Amino acid sequence: MKLASLDTVQNAHDDSIWTAAWVRSTEESPALLLTGGLDETVKLWDPSNFTCIQTYTGHCLGVVSVTTHPTRRIAASASIDSFIRVFEVDTNKTIATLEAPPSEVWQVQFSPNGNNLAAAGGGSSSVKLWDTTHWQLVATLSIPRQGAPQPSDKSSNKKFVLSVAWNPDEPNGEKKKLFAQLSHIHSLLKVSLCSILKIAVIIPLFLSLVFMGKKKAKQRGVPVKVGGETGLAMRNAKSAKLFEVPGEGATTMAALFEKSCRKHSTKLCLGTRKLGCFRQNITVVTIYASLGDDALIHSLNETQASTLICDAKQLKKLAAIGSNLKTIMNVIHFEDDETAIDSNPSTNSDSWRVTSFSEVEKLGKNSPVQPILPIKRDIAVIMYTSGSTGMPKGVMITHGNIVATAAEVMTVITKIGTSDVYLAYLPLAHVFELAAETVMLTAGASIGYGSALTLTDTSNKIMKGTQGDASALKPTLMAAVPAILDRVRDGVIKKVEEKGGAAKKLFNIAFNRRLAAMEGSWFGAWGLEKHLWEVIIFKKIRSVLGGYICFMLCGGAPLSGDTQRFINICMGAPIGQGYGLTETFAGAAFSESDDPSVGRVGPPIPCCYIKLISWAEGGYTISDKPMPRGEVVVGGNSVTAGYFNNGDKTNEFYKVDERGMRWFYTGDIGRFHPDGCLEIIDRKKDIVKLQHGEYISLGKVEAALLSSNYVDNIMVYADPFHNYCVALVVPSQKVLEKWAQENGVEHRACSDLCNRVEAVNEVQQSLSKVGKAAKVDKFEIPAKIKLIPESGLVTAAFKLKREPLKAKFKDELLKLYQ
């Protein structure tokens, strides 16, 4: 076998093949090769030229064993996630999914006659047998401990079954002829120091020397010539032509949904349904329920909406604003078992008719209508932004925008398939969530709906002792905004701190060992050590989000590098950090799964270009060294049609170049790394020039100061007629009250504590400390602060409503400058 062919196979599995097996030839099909590895896939190869014929997915951790049936064209693959997948080699059809609790699977093997499948059960100290007719568990063989040492610490005597083998001279596969290799952790710990050095130091060092310099930095984005204003433009390195539609060729949401239904009609999520509003070319208006009455009235009246769809809770609020709604004729509500619907005249206005969703479904079933199908230029959604700078604006999103973003995500995250389960808990009025669910529908993945308040077992709305959404659903995919991931991280750290002692030390050792490995050190935790930490420490932590997360999509705001690494290690899943806006239908840049870096948002997605334009006033130019910097401008198929009924704002932020390409000016400041990836470093609107000429980026400072344990939220404010900035701080109530108790600071309530000078000084010292650690300039650290119990002024996307905050706390801000 040629070495070049071996390299091809090796590279296909992220440079780590763990297992291989031959598929027997038949009269119709030649012999083929199956491989499995670190990238959680099984690949089928043509050995004549070593081209990959097919890639099979379905595991959440590395594939450690593959075996093929002696007479049938079927195979079984095992992962240390405790699952075995049995599938047809030629069609990739799943025959059975076998679980081998309570611990990971290390090896699987068909018996010589093919009647049984055996699995070494990892830490369960057993071998399990299934019949290959009905795929039922027929036996569990406990492996006796013979001649093993008797340590005083019983916990260290845990046994691992690492391998199984059938006796070929016993075609009936008698149990006594099935041999298992048994290892004792205690024995492993007693091996000589020399052996430990060989495994932990010499081998990694040797590998690092062998592979050092072998890999070149992957070019993810490349320069491209475009029209419009002068700047530096990049495209995705994988595609010279901008993507418009997914592989199925659908150009509208209606067509995309129906094609997915036909393709995945037997799966849980899709079935054979039709997509109602889009199939009739009805434009859907999305509005956050939390925007407030004035914003709701403005949005509904501006779009002249005739039908309002809401849940039972919002239906009760409708009476309060009903007299201000000019065009509503129909109200459709989703039934809620816990909320009784009041059918009195206060909710059934003379101006509209109230109907339940089930009644609408019956009406459609009894009186079907012919579709009025849209084209890709038609407006699918008018999505009202969360209004961080005032009254929300309605962004007009075309069908073409939606399918273009779906197409590019499917090329970036190629492993999404029908076996995936997606947990949807962000508002569907959030562009990030709408884009994510569109991708899931395209891929045929299942979707489970939850909420941020019921996400985990310890969430506020979950009764103690019952399961949260993630534990019940066990998703493989999730989308998240940084604020949610920060909560997950803080929750884990809090539990570790509460346990203290040996548990805390063990967690810190495991975390730091894995962190070293993720940052590229061969002296970090790799191989067997990595998997031991997974079993001992991180497996329990992963149960917080169900235990099966394979990939997380993050967007909506910058994600700190510390949080990203923490989630990578503790949840065992890569995070695809994206960058986009409602105005680009969430599509602009997306980090690739094989990119281990933090703080960046990846290269441009294949359906758009990203251009940096110099902003001399702010000191950012495309000629800057070592990396070009400037305002981020997005052009391509994901750029939306503009703001509804707001030509002035549309003309201000949207431009069309001489080639007919549409560009959106984001107001964000970014820089391009040498590999073509984008990093967001600033925001034009957040930059204020102080009295002495220094520029201060409010958003950058806020992001740095949020790392203080005392801070739940913060708004930095700078008056250009002064030479320092100030801040409004929403403190972490639990942390601040704990400090007060330890230091004897008496208080009646959190609001009382916020006014105590001692508390203000303590929080301010913390801000100075974290600011210096983040290399924030002295003039950027707030000179004075005001503690407020809770502002309540964040958007549904967890962004500050800066202008409303300034108006609400106008007097407090003035006092800080006195």
N, C-alpha and C positions, 0 to 999 in steps of 0.2 A: 504494500500500500504506500503510495507516495506521501512524503511529508507534507507537501502542499495541500493534499486532500485532508490530512489530519488537521492542519491549521484551519481549513475551511469549517470543519465540524466544530473545532474548539472555539473559534470566534463566534460561531452561531449561538453558543450557550454562555455568552459573557465570559469566555476564557475558562470555563469550569464545567467539564463533562463528568458526571458522577456515575453513569450507568449506560450500558449498551446491550442490545440483543438483536439476533438475526430473525427475520420473518421468513419462514420456509417458502420455497417456491411452489407454484402449482402449474397446471397445464396452461392456465390463462395468465398467470402473473409470475414475474421473476422473483428471486430472493431479494429482499430489501433489508435495510438496517434501521433500527430504532435507537435513538439516543435521548438521554435525559440529563438535565443539569441544573446549575444554579439559577438560571433564568425562569424556572418554574414551568418549563414547557417540555414536551416530548416531540422530537422531530423525526420525520421519516425520510430516509435518504436512498437515492439510486446509487448503488456502489460502483456502477460502471463509470460514472463521471463525477460522483459526489455532489450532485445538486439536491437541494432540499425540495422534496415533493410536497410535503404537507407539514404544518405545525399544529400540534394538539395542545390545547390549554385546559385549565380546570383546577389546577392546584394553586394553593396560596403560598407554599414554601417550595424549596428546591426539590426536584424529583431525584430520589436516591436509588430507585430500583425499577427496572423494566423487565418483564418476562413475556414470552410469547407461547401460545398454545401449540402443542406438538402436532396437531392435525388440522385445526381450524385457523382461519386468518383473523384471530383476535389476540389482543394483548392486554396486559394489566400494568398500570404504572402506580407507583407508591411514592408518597411524599411524607416528610416528617410532620405534616399537619394532621396525621392520623387517618388519612383517607386513601383508599385504593380506587382507582378508576379503571373499569373494564370496558374496552371499546373495540369496535370493528376497525381493523387497520385500514381497509380500503375506503370506507365511508366516513370514518371518525364518529360513527353513531355510538352514543354511550349505551352500553348494555346493562351495566350495574355500577352503583357507587357503594362501596363497602367501607364501613367505619370500624376501626380497630381500637376502641377505647381501652384503657384510659390514657395511653401514651402513644408516642409516635411510632410509625412503621419504618423499619430499616431495610427489609428485603422481602420480596414476594417471589414465589416460584410455583409454576404448574407442576403437577405430578407427571411422571412419564406417560401414563395413559390418558392424561388430560381430564380425569374425572374430578380432581380436587385442586384447589389453590391454597397454598400455605403462605402465611405472613409472619415474619419475626416481629414480635410486639413491643420492641423497645423496652422502656422501663417497666412494662407490665410483667416481665419475667415469664412470658408465655409465648406459645405459637398458636395461631388460630387457623382453622381449616374451614373452607367453604366448598360446597359442591358446585360444579360448573353447569348444572342443568337449571336449577332454580336460584342459584347464588344465595343460598341460605347457610348460615353458620352451623356447622355440624359438630364441631369439637373445639375445645380450648385445652391445649396441652401445657400444663405447668411444668417448668423445667426445674428439677431438683438441684439443690446446692450440694455438690459432692466435694468434700475436701477443702471447702473454702474456709478462710480464716474466720474467727469469731471475734469481731471487734467489740469493744465495750460500748461504742456509740452505734446503736442499731441503725440510726438514720443514714450512716455512711455505708451500710451494707446493701444498698439498693442495687439490684441486678439488672443488667441490660442484655436482652437477647438481640444479637447483632446480625445473625445469619442463619439461614435454613438450607438444607440440601436433601433431595430425595435419593434413595438407593436405586440405581437403574436396574438392578437385578430383581427388584420387587415391583413388578408392574402394577400390582393392586394397591400399591402405596400404603402398606400397613403402617400404622402409627409408630410402631416400634422401630421402623426403618427410616423414620424422619429424624434427622440429626439437627441439633441446634448448637451454635457456638454461643457460649455464655461468658459474659464478662462481669466482674464485680467492681463497682466503683472503688470500693475499699482497696481492692488489689491494685487498681490503677494508681491509687494515691501512694502505694508502697513501692512503686518501681523506683529504680535508681535515679539519682540526680542527673546522671549522664544521659539517661533516656529522655528525661524531661527537657534537658537542654537541646537534644536532637530534634524533638518535636516542636518545642516552643520557640527556639532561637535559630538553630542552624538551618532547618528546612525553610522557614520564612525568609531568612537572609539569603539562602541560595536562590530561592524563587525570585526575590527582589532583584538579585544580580542578573539572573537569566532574562527577566522581562524588562529590566530597566532600559529605557530608551527604545523598546520595541514598538510601543504604542505612540503614535503621534497624536497631538491634540486634535480632536474631531472638529472640523469646520461645520458649524451649525447654521450660520447665516453668511451670505455672500453679497458684496455690493451689486447694485443694479442701477441702470440709467432709467430715470423716470422724468415726467414732465412736472410742471408747476414751479413753485418757489425753489430757489437754489438751496441745496442741502445735501446731506449724505444719506442715501437710501439703501436699505438692505432687504433681501428676500430670503425665504427659507432655502437652505442648500439642497434640499431633496427635490425641489420642483421649480423648474424655470418658468412654468406657466401657472397662473393663479387658478386655484380650484374654484369651481362654481357649484358642482353638485356631487353627492356621494356616488359610489360605484354603481348604484342601481339606476342612476340617471334621472331621478325625480327632481323636478325644478320647483315644486311648491310643497308646503307642509301637508296638504291633503294627499298629494301623490306619494310623498315620502312615507306617510303613516300607512296608507293602504298597501304599498309595496312591502313594507315591513310585516304587515299583518299576513299577507299571502306567503311570505317567506318563512314566518315563524308562527303560523296559525296554531300549532300544537303546543306552544309554550304558554307559561302561566300568565304573562303580562298582556299579550296582545290579542290572541284569539282572532276573531273575524269581524271586529268592530269597524265602524267608520268614524272619522274625526268631524264632529258636528259642524261647528261654526265655520271652520276653514273650508269644509267641503261645499258650503253654500256661499263662499266668498264674503263672509261676514267679518268685519274688522272687530277684533277683541281689544277692549280698553282695560288695562290693568292699573289698579290703584292700591297703594298700601292702606289697609284699614286703620293704621296707626297715624296717618298723616294729620288727622284733626278735621273738624267739621268744615272749616273754611276751604281747606285744600280739596276735600271730597266734593263739595258743592261746585267749586271752580272747575275741577276736572270733568265732572259729569255734564255740567252745563256747556263747557267749551266744546266738548265732542258731540253734544246733542244726542247722548246715548238714550236709546228707547227702552232697553231692557237691562235690568240690574240683576246680577247673580251674586248671592252672598250666603253666609251660613246663618244659622238660627240666632246666634248671638248678635250679629250685625243687623239682622232684621229688626230686632227690638229697638235698636238705636235709630232706625230709619224715620220714625215718627218725629224725632226732634228736628230733622232737617228737611222733612218732606215738603213743607210749604215753599222751600227755596229751589226745589228741583223742577225745572221747566219742561223737560222733554220725556221723563220716565213714564212709560205706559205699562210695563210688565216688570214684576219682581219675582224672581225664581230663587227659592231657598233650598239649601241642603238640609235634610232632616237630621236631627240630633236627638238621640234617645234621652240624653241628660237634660235637654232644654226644651221645655214645652212651648209650642207655638201658640201665641195668643192671636186668635182670629177676630178680635174685636175691631171696631172701626178705627182705632188709633193706629193700627198697622195696615189696615186695608183702606187706603185713601180712595176718595172718589176719582182721583187722577190715575190710579194704576190698579192692576189686578195682581194679587199674590197667588203664586202657584208653587207647589213642591216640585222638586226635581224628579221624583218618581212619577208624578202626574205628567210631566213633560215627556218622559220616556215612553209612557203608555200612549200619549198623543202621537208621538213619532212612529210608534209601532203600528198603530191603527190607521194612520193617515200619512204614509210616506210621501216624500216629495222628491222630484228629480234634482240632482245636484247642479249647482251653478259654479263650476270649477274655476279657481283663480288662475292667473298667470304669475310668473315670478316677480313682475314689477308691481303687483297689487299689494296694498298695505295689509299685512296680516295682524299686526299688533300696534296699538298706540300705547306705549309704556311710559307712565309718568314716573319721573325720577323722584328720589326720596327728598328732594328739596333742601339740601344742606345750605343753600344760599338764599332761601326765600320760597316763594310760591313754586310748586313743581311745574316742570315743562314736560309736554307730551312728545316723546320720541317716536317717529313713524318708522316702523320696522317692516320691511318687505318680506315676502316669502323667499325671495332670492337671498336676502341677508341670512335668514335662519338656516336654510339648507347649506349655504356656503360654510358657515361655522360648523355645522354638524359634519360636513365632509372633511374639513381639515382636522377636527378632533379625532375622527376615525382613523386618519393616517398617522397621527402622533401617538395615540394610545391604541395600538393594534390588537391588544389582548382582550378588549372588551367583547363579550359574547353572551350567548343565551344562558350560560351557566351562572352569570353574575347576578347579584342582588344589590340594588342601589337603595340607600336610605335617604329619602327626601324629607328634609325638615326645615329648610329655608323657605321664605315666602315665594310663591310662584310669581308674584309681582316683581321679584328680584331677577334681573336679566341673567345673572349667573345661574340661578336655579332653573329658569326656563331653558337656557342653552344646555345645561347638563341633562335635563329630562328628555330633551329632543334627541340628544346623543344616545340615551338609553333606549328610547323607542326605535331609533334607527338600528341599533345593535340587537334588539330583541331581548334585552335584559329585563329582569323583573324589578318593579319599583314598589317599595313600601313607604307609606307616609307617616311621619311623626311630627314632632315639634321640638324646638330648642328647650322647652320647659319639661319635656318628658324623655329626653334623649338617653340618659343613663339611669342606672338603678338608684342613684342618689340625687336625681334632679328634683327641683322644688315641687313639681306636680305629681311625683310618683310616691305612692304610699309605701312606707317602710316595709321591707320584706317582699315587695313585688318587683317585677322586672320592668326596666325601662325599654324604650323602643329598640335600642341597639342589641340588648340581650335577647329580646324576643325574636327579632328579625334575623340576626346574625348576618349583617351585610358584608359584601366583599368590596363594595365601592361607596365612597362618601364624598360629598362636596362640603367645603367648610370655609368660613371667613376666619381671618386671624383671631378675632375676639373669641370665637368658639374654641379654637385650638389652644389659646392661652388659658381658657377655663379648664380644659382637659389637663393641661400641663400643671396648672396650679393645684388641681384636685389630687393628682398623683403625688406631687411633692408634699402636699399637706399630709396625706396618709403615711408617707414614708417618714416624715418628721414625727408624726404621732407615735409610730412604732418605735423609732429610735433604736439605740443599742446595736446589737449585732445585725439586725435586719437592715438598718440604715447603712451600716458600713458595707454590708454585702451588696446592697443596691448600688452604692457609689462605686465600688470596685467594678461591678459588672458594667455599669454605665460608662465609666471612664475607659475600660478596656475596649468596649464596642465603639466608643467615640474615636479612640485612636485608630481603630481599623477603618472606620468610615472616612477619616481624614487622610487615609492613604498609607498609614504606617503598617509595615509588615509585622511589627511587634505588638499590634493590637490583637483583639480576640478574633481569630479566624477558625474555620474548620470545626473540629470537634469541640473546642472550647466555646466557640460561638453558640453551638447548638445546646451545650450544657447550660449556658447562661439563659438561653431561650426557655428551656424547660424549667430551670430553677427559679428564675426571677421574672422574666418578661411575659411568660405565658399567662400568668395571673393578671398582670396589668392590662394585657390585650383584651381580656374579657370585659373590660370597661366599655369597649365598643363592639362587643359581640365575639371577638376572638378570631375573626376570619377576614379582616380588612387586608386587601391586596394592593390597593391604590387609593390615594386621596387626592382630590382636586381642590386647590386652594386659590381664592381670588377675592376681589372686593377691596383689598387694602394690602399694604406691604406686610409680609410675614417676617418676623425677626429670625435671624440665623439660629439663635439658641433654641427657639421653639421648634423650628424645622428639624434640627438635629434630634431634639428630644422626642418628637413624634416618630421620626425615622427609626430610632433605636427602640423606644418603648412599645410602639405599635407595630414595628417590623414591616412598615410599608413605605414605599417611596411617595413623595409628595410632588405632584405636578403643579407648580406654581404658575398661575396664568396672569395675564394683564389684558384688560379690556374695559370697555365702558358700555353703558346702555347705548350710546351713539354708535358703537361698532359691534353691537349685539354680542358683547363679551369677547369678541375675537380681535386679537392684535398680536399677542405673543404668548407662548406656552413652553415651559421648560420640559425637556425630554426626560424619560424615565431613567436613562443611563447617565444623566448629568448629576454628579454628586454635589455640585457646588451649592452654596446658599447665598441668599441676597439678590439673586437674579431672577428674571422672569422668562428666560429662554429666548430663542430666535423668533423672528416673525412667523406667524402661522402660514400655511401654504395658500390661504385665500386672500392674503393682503401683503402690502409692503409697509415698512416703517421707515420714516424719514426723520432725521434730526436737522432742525433749522436753528442757526445761531441766534442767541438772544444776548446781544451785546450789553444791554442795560443790566442784566443779572450776572454778567461775567461768564456766560457759557457759550462757547463757540465750537464749531466742527473742526477747527484746527488745533484744539487743545491737545496737549500731550500728558500722559501716554495714551489717553483715550479720548476720542471726539465726544463732545457734549452739546446738548441743545434741546429745544422744545420738541416733544414727541408728536409727530403728525402721522396719521394712519390713512392709507389709501387702499382701495380694492373692493372686493365683493361683499365684505362684511360691513362696510360703511353705510349707515342708514340714510333715509331720505330727507331728514331734517326734523325741525320742531313743528308740531301741529299748530297751525294758526298763529305762527310767530316768525314772520319773515325776517325781522330784524336780527333775531338771535341766530336764525339759520344762516343768514349771510355773513354773520360775524364769525361763526365757528366752522362752517362748511365752505369748501372751495372746489371748483371743477377746473382741471388743468386743460391745456390745449389739446390733449389726447382724449379728452372726455372722461378721464378718471376722477372719481370723487374722493376728496381728502377731508379728514376731520382733524382740527387743531385741538389737541387734548388739554393744553395748559400744563401738562406734566413735563418735568425736566428729566432727561435720561442720558445715558452714555452707552456706547457700544464697546463690548469687550473684543479682544482680538479674534475670538472664535465666532463673532457675529451675534452674540447674545446681548440682550438689552438689560440694563439695570436702571430702575427709577430712583433718582437721587434727590429730587426736589419738586416743588410746585410753584408755578408763577404767581398764582393768586395768594399764596401763603407767605410770600416774601415781602418784608417790610424794611424800609430804610430808616435806621435810627438817626437821631439828631447829629451825631458825629460822623455819619456817612457809612457806618457798618450795616451790612445787609444781614437780616436774620430770617431764617426759614422756619416758620412756626410749626409746620407739619413734621419737619426733621427733628426739631427739638422735642416735640410732644412724643414722637416715637421712641426717642432715647430715654426720656424721663418716665415713660410708662413701665419701665423695668423695675422701678422702685416697689418694694413690697407694700408700701403704704398707699399706693395709688391705684384706684379703680379706673379713673378717667381724669384727663387733664386738658385744659384749654389754655394755651399760652397766648398772651395779648401784648402787642407792642404799639405804643403811641409814638409816631414819628417825631414828635416834639420833645421827646425825652431820650436819654442815652441808655436806658435799661428797659427790660421787659418784665411783665408780671404774669401771674397765672391763677386761674381758678382750678382747684383740685377737689375731686370727689374722692375722699379717702376710703380705703378698705376698712369697713367698720370692724370686722373681727380682728384685724391686725392692730388697728389703732386702740381698740378697747383692751386688747391683751397687753399692749404697751402701758396703757393707763393703769391697769390693775397691778402690773409689776412695779410701777414707779409711784404708786400711791396717789395718782391724780384722780380726785373725786369728781364725779359727774352724774347727772341724772339721766341723760340720754345722749345719743350720738351728736345731736345738734348742739347740746351744751358743750360737749367735748371739743367740737370744731371751733368753738370760740375761745378756748383756753390757750393762752400764750405758749404754755409748755408744749402743747400738741402741735401748734403751728411751727414752733422752732424745730421740733423733732422731725416733722415731715420735710421742712425746708433743708435741714442738714442731709437728709436722705437724698433729696433731689440733687444737691450739690455733689454728693458722693457718686451717684450713678452718672451724673452729667460729666464729671471728670473722667470716669472710667470709659465713657463712650466718646471721649475726646471732643466734647462740646465746648466751644469757646466760652470764656468767662462772661462776656456780655450777653450770651445766649441763655445762660442759666437765670431763671426768674429771681429778681432781687427781692420781691415781695410776693406773698401768696395769700389767697383767701380759701379756707376750707369750707366746702358746702356739702351737706349730707347727701344730696342727690339732685342732679340737674334735670334729669328726665328728657334732656334735649339731645338725644342721639337719634339718627335715622334708623329705619328698620334694617339697614345694612350695617349698623353699628358705626356710623360715621358721625362726627360732630356736626351739629347744626350751628356753625360758627356765628352767623349773623343773628339768629334768634337768641343765642346765648349772650352776645354782646348787648342786645337790647334789654333782656331780662335782668342782667346784672350790671347795668350801666352805672348805677350809683356805687356799687362795690368796686368796680374797676377804677372809677374816678378817685375813690378814697385811697386806693393803693398807690396812686401817683401824688398824693398829698403829703 
